[in-house]
Amino acid sequence: MDSGKVRIKASYIIAFDGTRHRYVKDGELVYQGQDIIYVGKKYDGDVERTIDAAGKIISPGFISTHAHLAASPLDRSWVEDCGTPQFFFSGLYEVLTVRREAMDRDMYRACTEYSLAELLRGGTTTVVELDPLGADVIPPISALGNRIYFGQYYRSGRWYVSDGKQVHYEWLQDDGTRAMDEALEFIEAYDGACDGLVRGCLSPLQVDTCSEALLLRSQEMAQKLKVPLTIHASQSVLEFHEMLRRHGKTPIAWLRDIGFLQKNVILGHAIMIGGSSWTNYPPGDIDIMAASGCTVAHAPWVFARRGFVMESFNKYEQAGINMSLGTDTCPQNMIQAMRWAAVLSKMADRNTQLATAADVFNAATLGGARALGREDLGRLCAGAKADIVIFSNDTMNMVPLRDPVKNIVYNAEMEDVETVIVNGKTVVENGKVTGRDEKELNRKVREAGDQMWSRIPKHDWAHRSVDELVPPSFEYWEGVSSNE
């Protein structure tokens, strides 16, 4: 880590004035160790090193409040364009379940390293990760330098499909207690590890796979340990109606009524709610979430590729819900998450003035920080952590440059991120991660995909091959096209 003061001189700094983001034109940012010590027009003190970012944009690092890194890249060439009407086109119950069961721990490790690098390449410096890896996440964090809130997930049971017609639930005898104890052990052992980059959170996995007792114990322990609490809720039409069948209440209303839904909760998705056209159920869930003070982690792309949109981001925001963004599965790219959140909400509301670049940028920074209870993340100001992103100014995506946030949200790509600094340490330089060889990461994930696809028939209820379960876009051909 750099020990002396480092100054970045830039044409545009997306600075924080104590209340909101503001632009500083032709300004300077100075950090020392883990912390930013100055943001403004000109720093008069001495510095050890100066970074010239003339013409470039200095942005706070992005915060993904919902991700599954340990399987993410294996969704590529797998989940797109598939989903059965029987399950309202959700891929949760057949496609994703089979993929998980066809994976092993080496695949999880390869995917986690790849996904952590991918996050950094797109300027995401903090991520809330929900997966089973446990201590295996520590070595890649130490090498790559991400900031992570890790929730080793647990649940009371699981869903499964036995005939392609209906989703069934299988319940654990111990109600998930042992798995939750293991999650608590991870927090006790590793919270604060890697120079404070690793923090714990609690993740009872899904509202429909967790008992009331497990959820209430989770809330109790989250408050005792002062860690975030996150759960998937209102993520599918089937889940919504399953909770109505069990309790006569929407998933959101049930979480409120049992005492789980409080300010420390991050709801993964919360998209299939009362008032949504997909549920055909009276509204009310948005007001419930707003009153609770909880956060919604909106992952627009994972739903958009199945034909779902949040109806709409603006309604949640106007109700007073703390909105954040998540990357969920592939790609682990918050630039794209901001873009999809903005564009899809404009389409849902038929109003280009809603879900602006500023709105989604705030969700990707300040909203994520608020969800984690961190006033030192998601902003560039004195006292904040030195989580900094430098965007290029000389690519075809970024010129001309008049409004930095509009360029980032609507035009930038991962390749426009030149430098990423986390906790004062440079982790991406000249567009390349410094802690791992990207070609080696690609090789491991490519091999993991080949192995996983070969195992699909064993875990599918009908023993279908990968091409039968998820047909390729075009048939393979052994013919020849020739003019002779």
Secondary structure by P-SEA (a helix, b strand, c coil): ccccbbbbbccccccccccbbbbbccbbbbbcccccccccccccccccbbbbbccbbbbcccccccccccccccccccccccccccccccccccaaaaaaaaccaaaaaaaaaaaaaaaaaaccccccccccccccaaaaaaaacccccccccccccccccccccbbbbbbbcccaaaaaaaaaaaaacccccccccbbbbbbccccccccaaaaaaaaaaaaaabbbbbbbccccaaaaaaaaaaccccaaaaaaaaccccccccccccccccccccccccccaaaaaaaaccccccccaaaaaaccccccaaaaaaaccccccccccccccaaaaaaaaaaaaaaaacccccccaaaaaaaacaaaaaaaccccccccccccccbbbbbbcccccccccccaaaaaacccccccccbbbccccccccccccccccaaaaaaaaaaaaaaaaaaccccccccccccccccccccccccccccc
